[in-house]
Each structure stands twice: as structure tokens, then as C-alpha cells.
């Protein structure tokens, strides 16, 4: 492995590790109330209105997801490990849920809108599952959502002049009223993740 490749690998590995830690910090806020897959009461300090752009170029707000709980992940398409791993796991959870998977919304929100245009997001996310809504927008729109949802994201320069992104790695669970009720931590056991998703579905209004 060349020196440059070794450096990039080391940098990516470090970012992945930091993302896991960031996700764990969010998870720690809720873990005490999520034993055996239980969901906590909504926390008003996390979440809120947003306006972004879908992979099809359409405006998407929190109202787009009204009536169903939402499973939401923040990442970027150039992510070397955490994001593709989480999207692959999400794809597997949806398969395990079977018909009940349709009772949830799914969204992947970029933390890197400069590179993640709607077309880029669509091609990347829909390679995993077309039921996952790819969301991007202007830097200002994305930053406003990251702040409201307390998502950690930081640009990390690389030695070759390029950059990567350090970011929270937890999957956010929002109820049908777009209120934050818990997380699925990066690398969490599939059985526990599925328990949380099923509880999210059980607690949703019957009409959803």
C-alpha cells in the first residue's frame, strides 16, 4: 500500500471511529429508557421543522412524513464505511419487517450538500432501497436541520487537498408527529434494532 493510500485509509478509519463515538453520545442520551427495545417519551429538544430537497428535486419538509414514524440517518455519499454499512443494515431491517416496513418512512440526509447533489444522492441511496428518501439542500438548509436535530458533522481535510466528513452515526427514530423518541446505535445488534422498529410501529396511530 502506497504512503498516500495508507494515509487516506488511516484518516478514513479515524473518521469512522469518531463517528461511532458521536453516535454513541446521542445513544447515551436515550439508552436508559430504551431497555428491551422500549422507546422513550418524545424529547422536544431534538428535531423540528426542516426544508430540504429530495433525490427527485422536489421540496421535502417534516410534513411530507406526517402520519408515519420516520427512521432517519445522517451521512454522506463519499463515506467509506459507516454510511454504506448502516444503509445496508437498514435494507436488511426492512426486509425482516416484511409488510410492516411500509408503516415507516425512511430518510438519508446528507451532511455534505456541496458534493451530494439530488442526482448523486438519488443514485447512491436508491442503490440500497428506493423506499429510502435521499435528502439534500443548500448548506444553510442542511445546517439548520443538523442544528435542530443535534447532529454532529465536521469537515475533515485530507493530505491530498480533498476532505471527508466526521458525523453522528446513530439512526434517529421519530414518531408520527416528528418527535424524537430514540436511536439505533451504530453496530447495534439486529434483534435489538428490530425490536425498536417494531415498537415504533406499534406506538404509531392506527391510521398510519
C-alpha positions in Angstrom: 0.0 0.0 0.0 1.5 3.4 -1.0 2.1 6.1 1.5 -0.8 8.2 0.2 -3.2 5.3 0.3 -2.1 4.3 3.7 -2.7 7.9 4.9 -6.2 8.0 3.4 -7.0 4.7 4.9 -5.8 5.8 8.3 -7.8 9.1 8.0 -11.0 7.3 7.0 -10.6 4.8 9.8 -10.2 7.6 12.3 -13.3 9.4 11.0 -15.3 6.2 11.2 -14.2 5.7 14.8 -15.1 9.3 15.6 -18.5 8.9 14.0 -19.1 5.8 16.2 -18.3 7.8 19.3 -20.5 10.7 18.1 -23.4 8.3 17.6 -22.8 6.7 21.0 -23.1 10.1 22.7 -26.5 10.6 21.1 -27.4 7.0 22.1 -26.3 7.6 25.7 -29.0 10.3 26.0 -31.7 7.8 25.4 -30.3 4.3 26.3 -31.5 4.3 29.8 -35.1 4.4 28.6 -34.8 2.0 25.7 -34.3 -1.3 27.6 -35.5 -4.3 25.7 -36.4 -2.2 22.7 -38.7 0.2 24.5 -38.9 3.8 23.2 -38.6 6.9 25.4 -41.0 9.7 25.6 -40.5 12.4 23.0 -37.7 14.9 23.6 -38.8 18.3 22.3 -35.1 19.5 22.2 -34.3 17.2 19.3 -36.0 17.6 15.9 -38.3 20.2 14.4 -39.3 21.7 11.1 -37.0 21.4 8.1 -37.0 22.1 4.3 -34.8 20.0 2.1 -34.7 18.7 -1.5 -35.4 15.1 -2.5 -33.4 13.0 -4.9 -36.1 13.9 -7.5 -35.5 17.6 -6.9 -38.8 18.1 -5.0 -39.1 20.1 -1.8 -39.5 17.9 1.3 -40.4 19.1 4.8 -41.3 17.4 8.0 -44.9 17.5 6.8 -44.0 15.1 4.0 -43.5 12.4 6.6 -46.6 13.2 8.6 -48.7 10.3 9.8 -46.0 7.7 9.9 -42.9 7.3 12.2 -39.6 8.0 10.4 -36.3 6.2 10.5 -33.6 8.8 9.7 -29.9 8.6 9.2 -27.4 11.4 8.6 -24.3 10.8 6.4 -22.7 11.4 3.0 -22.2 9.5 -0.2 -18.4 9.7 -0.1 -18.5 7.9 3.3 -16.1 4.9 3.2 -17.6 2.7 5.9 -20.3 3.9 8.4 -22.9 5.1 5.9 -22.9 2.2 3.4 -22.8 -0.2 6.4 -25.8 1.5 8.0 -27.8 1.7 4.8 -27.1 -2.0 4.2 -28.3 -2.8 7.7 -31.4 -0.6 7.2 -32.1 -2.5 4.0 -31.9 -5.8 6.0 -34.2 -4.5 8.7 -36.8 -3.5 6.1 -36.6 -7.0 4.6 -37.1 -8.5 8.1 -40.1 -6.3 8.8 -41.8 -7.5 5.7 -45.2 -5.8 5.0 -44.8 -3.8 8.2 -41.8 -2.0 6.7 -44.4 0.1 4.8 -45.7 1.5 8.1 -42.5 3.6 8.4 -40.8 6.4 6.5 -37.1 6.2 5.8 -34.7 9.1 5.1 -31.0 9.5 4.5 -29.9 13.1 5.0 -26.6 14.3 3.7 -24.1 16.3 5.9 -22.1 17.1 2.7 -24.5 19.0 0.4 -21.7 20.6 -1.6 -20.9 17.2 -3.2 -24.2 15.4 -2.6 -26.5 16.9 -5.2 -30.0 15.5 -5.6 -28.8 13.3 -8.5 -25.8 12.0 -6.6 -28.0 11.3 -3.5 -30.7 9.5 -5.6 -28.2 7.2 -7.3 -26.4 6.4 -4.1 -29.3 5.8 -1.8 -31.6 4.1 -4.2 -28.9 1.5 -4.9 -29.8 0.2 -1.5 -33.6 0.7 -1.5 -35.9 3.0 -3.3 -38.1 3.4 -0.2 -35.3 5.4 1.5 -35.8 9.1 0.7 -32.5 10.8 -0.2 -32.4 14.4 1.2 -30.0 17.3 0.5 -30.3 21.0 0.0 -28.3 24.2 0.4 -25.6 24.4 3.0 -27.9 26.7 5.0 -30.8 24.3 4.8 -28.8 21.3 5.8 -27.0 23.2 8.7 -30.4 24.3 10.1 -31.6 20.7 10.2 -28.3 19.4 11.7 -28.6 22.0 14.5 -32.3 21.2 15.2 -31.7 17.5 15.3 -28.4 17.9 17.3 -26.4 16.1 14.6 -22.6 16.4 14.8 -20.9 17.0 11.5 -17.5 18.3 10.8 -15.4 18.7 7.6 -12.0 16.9 7.9 -9.3 17.9 5.4 -7.2 15.2 3.9 -3.5 15.5 3.0 -4.2 15.4 -0.8 -6.4 18.5 -0.6 -9.7 16.5 -0.6 -11.8 16.1 2.5 -14.1 13.7 4.3 -16.8 14.2 6.9 -17.0 13.2 10.6 -20.6 12.8 11.7 -23.0 11.3 14.1 -23.5 7.6 13.4 -26.8 6.8 15.2 -30.1 6.2 13.4 -32.8 8.5 14.6 -36.3 7.3 15.4 -39.0 9.9 15.1 -42.7 9.2 15.9 -45.6 10.1 13.6 -45.6 13.6 14.9 -41.9 14.0 14.0 -40.9 13.9 17.7 -37.6 12.2 18.6 -38.1 9.1 20.6 -34.8 7.2 20.4 -31.9 5.9 18.4 -30.4 2.8 17.0 -26.7 2.9 17.7 -24.1 2.1 15.0 -23.3 -1.6 15.1 -26.3 -2.4 17.4 -27.5 -6.0 17.4 -30.1 -6.7 14.7 -32.5 -8.2 17.1 -32.5 -5.1 19.3 -32.8 -2.8 16.3 -35.8 -4.7 15.0 -37.4 -4.6 18.5 -37.1 -0.8 18.4 -38.5 -0.5 14.9 -41.5 -2.8 15.8 -42.2 -0.8 18.9 -42.1 2.4 16.8 -44.7 0.8 14.5 -46.8 -0.4 17.5 -46.9 3.1 19.0 -47.9 4.8 15.8 -51.5 5.9 15.2 -53.7 3.2 13.7 -54.3 5.2 10.6 -50.6 5.2 9.7 
